[in-house]
Amino acid sequence: MLEHGGRLREASMTYGIPLADWLDLSTGLNPRGWPVPPLPAEDWQRLPEENDGLEEAARDYYGCASLLPVAGSQAAIQALPALRPACRVGILSPGYAEHALAWHRAGHGVIPLAPEGIDSALAELDVLLLIHPNNPTGHAFEPARLLAWHARLAARGGWLVVDEAYVDATPKLSLAASCPMPGLVVLRSLGKFFGLAGARVGFVLAEPALLEALRERLGPWAIAHPSRHVARLALQDADWQAATRERLMREAARLAGLLAARGLAPRGGCALFQWLRAPEAARIHEALARRGILARLFAEPASLRLGLPPDEADWIRLEQALKEITP
Amino acid sequence: MALTLLAAVLLDGLLGEPRRLHPLAGFGRMADGLEARLNKPGKTRRNELARDVADSRASPRLQESAGARSRLRGALAVSLLLVPPTTLAWWLSTLPVAGPLWGVLALYFALGHRSLHDHARPVAEALGRGDLAAARDHAAMLVSRDREAIEPAAATCESVLENGSDGVFGALFWFLVAGPAGAVLFRLANTLDAMWGYKTARFLHFGWAAARLDDLLGYLPARLTALTYAVLGHTRQALACWRAQAPAWKSPNAGPVMATGAGALGIRLGGPARYHGAWQDRPPLGTGRPAEGTDIGRALDLVSRGVILWLALALLGAAIIEGVLHA
């Protein structure tokens, strides 16, 4: 199993700081997620049914008629590679490692690529897989460029797979509205922008035939009844979405500014996290952890990812800690 | 010629780099001396020009013409340093009895196969006993990166693969094509590139000729080296990495060599590295897991098997030619 952010219990043991005292910035999830209401008991007691309005709400939100709800985009990440015979897959590096692992395990040849190397590599690839914006670098492309790459791949039966887990705050970057097209697969998640990571709800946007094959693999009742309920309400809450978009953009700029002011200018980022590269990343990570602030440390390249603090007191706490640990 | 090849490879394996009176040391001193004389702004208008070039407001045209003059002086220096020894090497090879012996000596001088092992082994041994600091120290002698930011296993594998082309197969190739003069020219041009081929203020223009000549002489050998690595390793994966990743690498010869070598070994190289305090984004190379200490031995082994393959092919070729001539 690969290591991920959000391992607060482990950090709590390592540094001897009670769970409740931590400021967890290790995940890149919206810390003020969609407010979940109390759920009716039947959500827990009855099997979920498909005509409950979730798909409809998702079609409206994503602007795409052909989609499949899955138990978090991780379910799709693991199932997608089985839908193609062994082929050559180009994956952005550095990037969220679960993709490369899943394609490698399914017997595909995985070729790591730099963003500027994609154009020249495309002729060699059957599948191009992008996390967009990229995690953890925050790198983003012009959607027109992505569509041009898709056209080249699709012309010879290839796929462009775009993991848009972090795109919700910047919908202009998304290819969701271009779906469905042959050879285009878009993955969406309710974990990040909506802050509903525990619900394990995501969507695959693609052609109906591909979705049917995916559904066959994932089986019935893929998503828990309460999760379906909460996801539908969150997707329908346009007011909350608009206000959240605005707030996240503001806070992302604030976080980038805060880091830059301490000589830790981020190399990249998006609405939900900032990414900074520093040879002393491990030292900064540990110094923050000693102060009860958990960042996400990457070894290769040596770098840190920091999510947004939930409220004003936490912002001040982060600023204070950064002041203490930087010259 | 094939027997000369065999004798030189054996001599190199037996003796390694000459410890005393290394001919390259004398050549390096001459090159330094010549650079000190020639690498400066034009003599007549030296002060005026230096001021203008240093002044950021100097017109682009003036800077351009100063750059062109500096490139010309660099080309002159390269010619002055390379033409005499190459001519001498050619003349010596035409001598009746001493000629073949000189051939062995010249190729021995141009070959750096044993020295590749001598420099890389200590890194692998240090990593094997878990001594990261010593591994970094040894690796720092192989690559020009910042010591504290070196990943010793990956950096050493990159160095072994790249020097397989510059120090081994390139010399063999030019010896086979142009005899002792070819091997000597290749080795000296490669040395000049290592001394002057940097994009620093001092060498940007002056080192231009040395760098281009090295690119030119290394073009074919680099591709034959890449092919050798591919044939002797995981072939399809190696060729895919070559085509997909090499175009993004900034050096036209090191790209194919290292991408293919990493693909052949099934390891990941490349990625960001720190030079003179500044991180440089380098594209990823190869595929699979990150390089480990034991991969240094595998890389050395790949080069050694390549040498055996080349020797076998050269002997086979010589036998065929002999057969045709006497048939």
Contacts between the chains, C-beta under 8 A, distances in Angstrom:
chain1	res1	chain2	res2	distance
A	88	B	240	5.8
A	88	B	244	7.9
A	90	B	244	6.4
A	93	B	271	7.3
A	93	B	284	4.3
A	94	B	271	7.6
A	109	B	236	7.5
A	109	B	237	5.9
A	109	B	240	6.1
A	109	B	287	6.9
A	110	B	287	5.7
A	111	B	240	6.1
A	111	B	241	6.2
A	111	B	244	4.9
A	111	B	245	6.7
A	111	B	287	5.4
A	112	B	245	7.8
A	112	B	268	6.5
A	112	B	284	3.8
A	112	B	286	7.9
A	112	B	287	6.4
A	113	B	244	6.8
A	113	B	245	6.9
A	113	B	248	7.4
A	113	B	283	7.0
A	113	B	284	6.6
A	114	B	248	5.4
A	114	B	281	7.1
A	114	B	282	7.8
A	114	B	283	3.4
A	114	B	284	6.2
A	116	B	248	5.9
A	116	B	283	7.1
A	117	B	244	7.5
A	117	B	245	6.3
A	117	B	247	6.8
A	117	B	248	3.0
A	117	B	283	4.8
A	120	B	244	7.7
A	120	B	247	3.6
A	120	B	248	6.2
A	121	B	243	7.5
A	121	B	244	3.8
A	121	B	245	6.7
A	121	B	247	7.2
A	121	B	248	7.3
A	123	B	243	7.4
A	124	B	240	5.7
A	124	B	243	4.7
A	124	B	244	4.1
A	125	B	244	6.8
A	277	B	272	7.1
A	277	B	279	6.1
A	279	B	146	8.0
A	279	B	148	6.7
A	279	B	149	4.9
A	279	B	274	6.5
A	279	B	279	8.0
A	300	B	151	7.7
A	300	B	271	6.6
A	300	B	290	6.5
A	301	B	271	6.2
A	301	B	272	4.2
A	301	B	279	7.6
A	302	B	149	7.7
